Amino acid sequence: MRNHISYLFILLFTASLRLTVAATPDAELKGGALEGQKPRVIVSSDIGGSDPDDFQSMIHLLVYADVLDIEGLISSPPQAGRAKHILEAIDAYEKDYAHLKQHADQFPTPAALRQVTKQGAIGPAPAQGWSESTEGSRWIIECAKRQETRPLWVIVWGSITDVAQAVHDDPAIKDTLRVYSIGSWNTHMDKTARAYLYKHHADLWWIENDSTFRGMYIGGKKKGEWSNLGFVDKHVRGHGALGDLYYRQKRDIKMGDTPSLLYLLRGDPDNPTAQHWGGAFVKTDHGKHYWTDNPDSPLVEAKRAGAKTVNRWRVDFLADWQVRMDWVLDR
């Protein structure tokens, strides 16, 4: 009888353990670049402007460059950001490149990244939402028109100026583009470009993230090494040239643009309503391929709609990043 009870206890314990494992976040998410689904990516960033968190997001992007096909790094407005600031991050990447290559052969060379770094617009669009083409907008068109079966993801960390210009100049590229933009303050810096796309190109495949991104630094597990300050101090500071650049720019996690990348890393990118490290979104009555923040109250954090769809994965995406920051250390 005693042996029977012991055996029953083992069965119950094992079943409980399986349920616990099945309930972990990674067990729920499938797909994404970390599972070998390598996306084509262009980043449009206002890095070097008034907000240092674009440097943070660029550094995070570069340590994941092996699982992405980075086809463009575009400097877009507002304010003082220029292509030279993207190159500053690539300079740091070059110093850590040999260490990164020891862990994955697919990291692009610094020279390849410099070659696809382009200057976009240096100011907001005029009233109609578009102006003259830029090196950045022309590059978006060139990449979009390549003979490729994969879509071209344009993740927007600043104003959407160059995307609007590219779509205006060649609307046919909309069939290829997948746009994920971080809005809020970025939208205010060029309202006319955003309005042009919204009003005149309702068929554009577009995730417009106006508040969900706040879950990157608001809410979630924040104790000890998982805090915004604690994580950077322990797992980023002193970790190669990239970690040092990050720490010089900002000493705690903000990285408000990073959910656009996290979305591609883990989760099904073709289904914005599903769960991803970079958020889950809802359709509206605007266009067939337009999604934005989920306003459901259980997903609100600090009055920010959808923020919990990001911060629920906080430990998972930070732990994964921690491993990669360790790659740049001398061993």
Secondary structure, 3 states (H helix, E strand, C coil): CHHHHHHHHHHHHHHHHHHHHHCCHHHHCCCCHHHCCCCEEEEEECCCCCCCHHHHHHHHHHCCHHHCEEEEEEECCCCCCCHHHHHHHHHHHHHHHHHHHCCCCCCCCHHHHHHCEEECCCCCCCCCCCCCCCHHHHHHHHHHCCCCCCCEEEEECCCCHHHHHHHHHCHHHHHCEEEEEECCHHHHHCHHHHHHHHHHCCCCCEEEECCHHHHHCCCCCCCHHHCHHHHHHHHCCCCHHHHHHHHHHCCCCCCCCCHHHHHHHCCCCCCCCCCCCCCCEEECCCCCCEEEECCCHHHCECCECCCHHHHCCHHHHHHHHHHHHHHCCCC
